């Protein structure tokens, strides 16, 4: 049985070598900024081809390739190059105009005359000139693609759990928030309020059914509109849960034998990568000695979780610190 699983490990290692890398970020549009986020309430993200979605924040500059996605209960105001102010509401996807004078297919749009100066509700001063719109006052943050103060769910994300309990981790957002879990649009668990960075173990309070898909998001401590979009995860089927238990028992028996440590590491990573249990792969790979296999496993886990490398590394460090004796 062990020999068969080692063969499986080799097969998955080949898969990681060829397909595990995260997609490269698309090049910036040639026409530079096409707009600026000037107001946000609730969960709003900006999607860019070839990159992970980023939480919108006031002062974030947008390019013509971006799509602004407004979640339920959220709002956003986008100041467009050329003077348009677009107000977005519940469940809206807004594609930025490809040119300054393109028609805006969205909610209401106010127009500033050429050469005018306006103070927006967010407190930003905006100059509209014939060549395009420029912010002329300080902004929160540096306005870069990486800047965000919003809550970001980190784990579990787009993956399969191979243990019968879930642990939730997020960063950013308010001092405290609650985790909400739903199955088929029915809320099945709401946590006590906790701070960002907490590893929140649901335990027996959240029974997870084998093979079922769940969604989780964050809400403010005092209630109100969600802070984030729903992030899906799946509970492994009964057969995978059984194989996980058997495999871990076998690996524990192998661990004490001389020369088996590396084989055990590879076998574990291969099994959990094959099960799409990406948080587990991330943590295991982080604990390995530097090697090409470790790098490929980290890339695969980061891509599976749909995180950037920096955020994935921070998640692994947080999980690793919690599990140290």
N, C-alpha and C positions, 0 to 999 in steps of 0.2 A: 504493500500500500504506500509506504514511504517512497519507494522508487518511482511509482507512478506519479506521485505528487511532485517529486523533483523534476520529472519530465515536464509536468505542467508548469513548474516554475521557469524552466528554460524557455518554454513557449511564450509565457507572458513577458519574460525579459526581452525577447525579440520584438513583441508587440510594443513594449515601452520604448525600445530603441527607435522604432519607425514612426510611431503615432503619438507619443506621449507629450511632445512639446506643446506649450501653450501657443495659441495663434499670435502672430506678430501684430503689433499695433499698426494701423493704417497710417500712411503719411498724412500730414496736415494738408488741408485744402489750400490751394494757391492764393485764394483771395483773403487769407487771414481771417480775422474775426467777422462773423456775420451777425452776431447779436450778443447780448449780455443778459444773464439772469438777474433781475432786479427785485424779485419778490418770490418767496417760497413759504408755504404752510403745508404741513403734512409730508408725505413721502413723494418726492419727485426725483426721477433719475434722468440722466442724459445718456443715450446710447450712441456709440460711434463705431462704425464698421472696423472690425479687427481689434477692438479693445473691449474690456469689461465695462458694463454700465457703471456710471458714477453718480453718486447722490448729488443733486443740484444744490448749490449754495449761492447766496447773494454775491455778485461780483464775478461769477464764473463766466468766462468768455466762451462763446459758442462758435462753431464753424458750420459752413453750409452743408456738411455731410452729417451733422448731428440730428438726432430725433429726441425731443423732450417728451417723456412719458409721465403723465400725472396719474397717481393712483386714486382709488376711491377716497372721497372726503378731503382730498388735497387740492391745492391751487398753486398756480405759478404765473408770474408776469415776466414776459420776455421783451426786452427792448431791442428792436431790429435795426440793423444798419440802414440808414435812410430816414429813420424817425418813427417807425411804427411801434406801438406798445401793444402787445398781444396778451390778453387775459385768458388763461387756461383753467378749466375746472375739472370736475370728476371724470375719471376714466378717459383721458384724452391722450392721443399720440399726435404730436405736432412736428412736422418736418420743416426745418428752416428753409426759407426761400433760397433758391440757388443763385439768384441775382438780387441786387438791392431793390429793384422795382417789381419783383415778381408778386403776383397776387397771393394773399395770405388766406389759406383755407383753414380757418380756426374760429375761435370765439370772437368776441368783440375786439376791434382794433382802433386805437386812437392815433391820430397823425399829428406830428409837430411840424410846423412850417420851417422851411429852410432858414438856417441862421438863428433859430430860437434857442433859448436855454430853459430847461424845465427841472423842477425838483420833484422826483418821484416819491411815492409813498414810503419806499424803503429808506429814504434819506439821501439817495445818491443824486448828485447833480449831473445832468446830461446835456452836452452840447450837440445840436444837430447842424451840421454844415453841409454844403453841396457835395463834398467828397465822401460823406458818411458820418456816422454818429460816434462820438468819442466821450468816454467818461472823463470828467474833469475834477472829480473829488475822490478822496481815499475810499477804498473798498475794504470790506472785511476779507481777510486773507489776501493772497497774492493774485487771485483771479485765475490761477493755473488749473490745468486739467486734474491735478492731483488733490486740490484743496477741497476739504469737506469737513463739516462739523456734525453731520447727520449720523444716525445710528446705522450700522451695517451688520446684518446677521453673518456670522462666520462659520458656524457649524451647528447642526448638520446642514449641508448644502448640496442639492442635486446628487444625492448619493444613497446607498443602501446601508442600513444598519444591520450588523451581524450579531448584535447582542440585544436582549429583550428590553433594554432600557435606553433612554435618550438623555444626552447632555447638551445643553444649549449654551453657546458662547457668542457674544457680539461685542463690538466696540463703538465708541462715539455716542452721540445723542445726549439726552438729559442725564442728570445724576443718578436717577433710578428709572427703571421701566419694567413692564411685565411681559412675559412670554405667553403668547396665545397659540394654541395648537388646535387645528381643525382636521376632521376627516370627512371628505365629501361635503364640504361647506358647513358642517355642523361642528361647533366648538366643543372640544372634548376635554380641554384642560386650560386653565389660566394660572400662572405662577404667582407667587408673592413678588413684590417689587424687589429688584436687585440692581446693583451697579454694573456699568459696562466692564467687561473683563472677567466677570464672575463666571465660573463654570457651574451652571445651574442644572443639577441632576434632578430629573423628574421622579425617578424611582417608581415605586408601585402606584403612585398617584396617577400615572399616565400609562395605563395598560396599552401595549401596542400589539395589534393583530398581525400575524404573519402574512406577508404578501400585500398588505394594505399600503396605500399612499397617503401621506399626511402633508399638511402645510403649516408653517409657523411664521409668526410675525411678532413685532414688538408694538406695544401700546403704552401711552403715558401712564405714570403711576396713578394719576387721578382719573384716568379714563379719557375718552375723546377719540378723535380720528387716529388711525394706525400711524405709527412712525415709519414703518417700512412696508414694502410689498411682501406678499406671501412667498416663502421659500419652500419648495417641495423637498421631501425626503421619503424614502420607502423602507418599510420593514421587510427584511429578507423572508423568503418563503421558508416553510418548515424544514424542507430538505437541506437548505443552506445553513440554517441554524443548527441542525443536527451535525452536519459536516464540520462546522466551525468548532463545536464542542469536542468532537473526536480528534480533529487536527490539533487543537491546542493541547489536548492530553498527550498525544504522541510527541509533539514538539517539546513539551516539558520533560518528557523522559529522555529525549535526545540531547537536551541542553547541557547535561552534566558530562557527556562524553567528550574526550579531548578531540579537538579539531572540528567539532560539529557546529560551533557558534555561527560561523559565516553561512553555512548551509541552512541553519534554522532561520536566520535573518532573511535570506533570499526566499525561502519557502513561505514564510509568513507574508512577505510583501507580495509574492506572486498570487497567493490565495486571496488576499484582500483586494488586490488590484482586479483580479478576475471577478470578484463579487461587487466591484464598484464601491467599496467602502473606503472613500478617499481620505477622510480624516484619519483613519487608522493607518493608511499607507503613508500619509504625511508624517505622522508621529514616528512610525517605525523607521522611515528613511532618514529622518533627521538624526536619529540615534545611531545610525551606521557610520563606519569610518568613511572618509572621503573616497569616492571611486566613481567610475562612469555609471555603474549600475545605480548608485545612490542618486546621482544627478538626474538620471532618466526617471527614477521613481518620484523624485521631488517634482519634476516637470509634469509628470502624469497626474500626480495628486493635485497640483496647483491648477492645472487645466480642468480637471474633473470638478473641483470645487468652484471654478470660475472666479478665482481670485488672482490678484497680481502677486508677484513673487515676494514683495516686501510684506504684504498683509498675510500671506501664507506662512512666512517665516515667523511673524509675530504670533500667529495662532499656534504654531508648533511649539514656540518657546513657552507660551502660556500653559499649554497642555502638559508639556514636559516638566515644567516647574511644579505643577500640581501633583504629578505622579512620582516625584522624587521621594525616597524614604526619609 
